[in-house]
Amino acid sequence: MHWLLFQNIGLLVCFHSFISAFTLETRNLIFDAYYEYVPDRLKWKDAKELCNQRSGALATVSSSVEIQELTNFLSSLNISHPVWIARKVKTHPTSSSETLILEFSGRSDSKHARLLHKFPSMDLVTVCTRLCFDPNSFGISTIFSYSIPSYINEFQLRANLIQGEPVKLALLVHGIHGPYQEAFKHDDSWHSVCVSWSQIGGSWAIFIDGRADFSGNDLNSDKIGPDGLFILGQEQDTFGGSFKKDESFSGSITELHIWNRVLSSSEIDTMEKQCSPISSGLVFKWNGAAMEIATSLTKLRRDVPCQIPGNFTVTDILFLDSLKGGNALQNQTFNVELFQSMELDEDCDVFNPSSMSSGRAKCKAPNNAVCHHKKEVLAVISVPKTQLFSRLNKDLLIKPVMEEIMVSGNSSWDRDLALLQQLTQAVLQEVEEGGSHLLTSSDVLYLTQMIEKDLTALAGSHSAGSDAAEVMVSIATNYLKVASSMLEPGMATQWMGFTEDGVSVGPFTIVQSIDSLTETLAKSLSAEKRGFTLSTKNIDVCLTWQKLTEESLSQVFKPSAVGSHTAGSSSQDELLIPDTELHRIHALGYEEVMFIHTHYRHLSEIVSDTQEPSQSHQEKVKRILPGHLASVVISATVRDASKGQTIPVAVNYTLSSSHVVEYSLRVSPVCAFWNFSLMHNQTSSWSSDGCMVTFAGSGVTSCLCNHTTNFAVLMNYLESKWSPEEELILTKLTFIGAGASLCALLVTLMLFTVLDIPKSDRTSIHKNLFIALICAQVILLCSGSAIHNKVACTLVAALLHLFFMAAFSWMLVEGLLLWSKVVAVNLSEERHMKYYYLIGWGLPVLIVTITLASASGKYSADGYCWLSVQNGVIWGFAGPVIFIIMVNILVLTRVVVITISTAKRRSIMLAMGTSPVEQAYEQIRAAVKAILVLLPILGLTWLCGVLVPFSIVMAYIFILLNSLQGLFIFLIYGVYNTEVRSTVNRIKERRKALNFSNCASSRPSSSVTSSRPVSFPLGTTLSQEEEATPTHTSSNTPSPGKEEGQGPEEF
């Protein structure tokens, strides 16, 4: 019975040996350390347990300073015999080699070790280690955590330590938390733990002391990401940092190995018995040189704490059973495994003050002991010597408070909180009375560290209560009001910058301190199941307690509903945690949670005023995320306050950024969050990892993120690829070419309409193409006047979309008709003309209607009346155009092949004596002529548009070719068109005949006859003329000589 240990303890000697202080930036952490002598002769295990019960630990002698201090202490008591100190040495037949043991004595936010191994992405992994938990440590304990830049909770092994219950272990993969499973007794015994995970099916397993105790298939995820940080003893709230004392590991860890495959149960069992790692697939082997170990960790070199296999007779079994309190067994031989914690054949360390050296003794032997106590008191920050604090120091009421804070290690916990309350109240009063203009970067750094470090340490070291909660609320209210004043846009520029020690201070330094403050406040308020709401000019804070159930509704935070300070807030701003996420975390065992929300109204103005004006090109390249903060900053955190644990959940948020529409530049919204781990090594700490845009409307952006933190919307201003002078030239060329093209198309349409050209499907298709192009060019020339009217601009964009799409649809019809006449000569046009109309006008109307319906209010782009590029609306035009061009390329290729073949046969038939060079020239001429004739109506000149982003030269060529499309059509299908010219010649001949008949009526009949031959227009043959006359309209039927169909000239 443990209470027997205290019956004969009659002497307690305490000796304050030292007060050590160290500085971290501008902070001095003070520890009050002292030794306590235990006069009773106890076993090593009992002595260790006694020290732990008194909130201490057995003394250590890991340095010359500790050896000297312990010697002085024992000499002052006239003690010269050996005493128990820390470190139990496991000695057994199977393990004679020593290994590194990391001892995490007590919870801390600094004790950790980082593996220096560079990890690749892994779809299979196994991690094995040997560990021993501190029996006096309770709560969440992180054995190891692996994080990557894009996701913090990538891979973790956590323990939940509850007094009187076994240790519970759980695996966390890519933010998905597995169930806690009872593993082993919560004592100071060593245990081996192996965890394995496979991406296939999300299967996982936990092995305890070589046995596969737990497994499952519910941790589905992507591969474990590469280039991460593997930390022992701490959970990473940011990438590689932001450790939490309440989630740290307390105990000892050794022999941690990592494999890039899943070890089988037989391999783990063999490894456990042989006390050596499996070499196959081993990517990390335990080695002190391969780790970066914090100086606060204790490093030991001891034998490997393995299990001892052996054969024992019934005497041994009875002895073992008596140690465990079990029943006697029958007389027979068993193969058992004996754990080190049973103290069989174990040696423990003793310290001899006479020789100032350590030795070893049997752990079962009785000895005196020395306990070492180290009390972490309030972290004292160096008060800056600035005007603000000089004025506070002159206040007769505040000066004693500041002096007492400097030596607050001697005061009680309640007194320390009261001092912080008085100090924050004094600072707030000074700021409100006009002292805010005195703020410097050192003042802001002091205040933020006071909240982030000292208040958090105080609140975490004392149980919650109503009095403590009220004091915490008062401190939080005072500090938030001060922070609101500091974040006033006109005031922030005076304190932003570097302190005398070179520490960078910016607006997110304050944001980070508010995050720590709200988490600490949540812990105090959760015990009373109450919330907290405060609205200031620049900051809104809302803490809500909620008991989760299977019917929990979505959690919505609307800043506009928090308080009366609505300037800078929009009714559209909101953050939502879906009910599905609440049901998920409830299924994981979370019952009561605190929702923490903050809202910063004017950070965008502060950040934009200090947008790194002197930033070099290399620094710009290193930016995590380009763009400008264009919205408020809103945050969400879900805390299990009882465990001091942040619960990862996915959130949806919507933020307005209406002021960006005033810019003429094109913008692209980016959902982002502030990554605090990048604050000290990057120009910008915005990151979009895990976030995506779900909606981008006019001045409103909606986002989805798979984690919780401080969110915002950045606007990535898309800079033009060309200079303003080049853009001006391109614009002028576009309008000049469009005007010339419009005139040429109008003349061509008039020729086809006024002239008595024989009716055919071909001429009807030409007319519809001309009409579509004319309408598109007219609207394009008028589009500039509609830019400043949103409704008119959208209408112009829709009409441009419709008529350009119609133009391309009729170009497709041109290609289909050409295919039917030249390639598939057996098809009849008359049966397909109604389908051509359906394609030419029906298809564009359908495409425009669908695009308008799916654009969700963002149909036209900002700055010009055309389809928006940012949200993909442009593909409602680009997709069909690419398809049509590909079809017409196929048609053109086939026609060119037929044209060359026809030209080759014609040259052979008409000119048998021509040379091969002349025949080749004739074929090339025919091919080039066919291409030039067909390019304008097939729209193939738009292929140049694909290369426009790569060269300004291609931009000039693209604008030139497409602007002159109307002129090309006029020349090829108007001036040099056989039917048009034949019709013109026919009209001229009719006029000649009419004039001749008029003259004949007044002349003798003999003068009517003329022997002069009939002349034909240039380029027109008799066959062509006859073919064009109404009496010979059967040209649609191919002649026997054209077995491959008509050529492009006839078309």
Secondary structure, 3 states (H helix, E strand, C coil): CHHHHHCCCCCCEEEEEEEEEEEECCEEEEEEEEEEEEEEEECHHHHHHHHHHCCCEECCCCCHHHHHHHHHHHHHCCCCCCEEEEEEEECECCECCEEEEEEECCCCCCCCEEECCCCCCECEEEEEEEEEECCCCCEEEEEEEEEECCEEEEEEEEEEECCCCCEEEEEEECCEECCCEEEECCCCCCEEEEEEEECHHHCEEEEECCEEEEEECCCCCCCECCCCEEEECCCCCECCECCCHHHCCCEEEEEEEEECCCCCHHHHHHHHHHCCCCCCCEEECCCHHHEEECCCCEEEEEECCCCEEEEECHHHHHHHHHHHCCCCCCCCCEEEEECHHHCCCEEEEEEECCCCEEEEEECCCCEEEEEEEEEECCCEECCCCCHHHHHHHHCCCCHHHHHHHHCHHHCCHHHHHHHHHHHHHHHHHHHHCCHHHHCCHHHHHHHHHHHHHHHHHHHHCCCCCHHHHHHHHHHHHHHHHHHHHHCCHHHHHHHCEECCCCCEECHHHHHHHHHHHHHHHHHHHHCCCCCEEEECCCEEEEEEEEECCCCCCCEEECHHHCCCCCCCCCCCCEEEECHHHHHHHHHCCCCEEEEEEEEECCHHHHHHHCCCCCCCHHHHHCCCCCCEECCCEEEEEEEECCCCEECCCCEEEEEECHHHHHCCCEEEEEEEEECHHHCCCCCCCEECCCEEEEEECCCEEEEEECCCCEEEEEEEEECCCCCHHHHHHHHHHHHHHHHHHHHHHHHHHHHHHHCCCCCCHHHHHHHHHHHHHHHHHHHHHHHHHHCCCHHHHHHHHHHHHHHHHHHHHHHHHHHHHHHHHHHCCCCCHHHCHHHHHHHHHHHHHHHHHHHHHHCCCCCECCCCCCECCCCCCCHHHHHHHHHHHHHHHHHHHHHHHHHHHHHHHHHHHHCCCCCHHHHHHHHHHHHHHHHHHHHHHHCHHHHHHHHHHHCHHHHHHHHHHHHCHHHHHHHHHHHCCHHHHHHHHHHHHHHHHHHHHHHHCCCCHHHCCCCCCCCCCCCCCHHHHHHHCHHHCHHHCCCCCCCCCCCCCCC
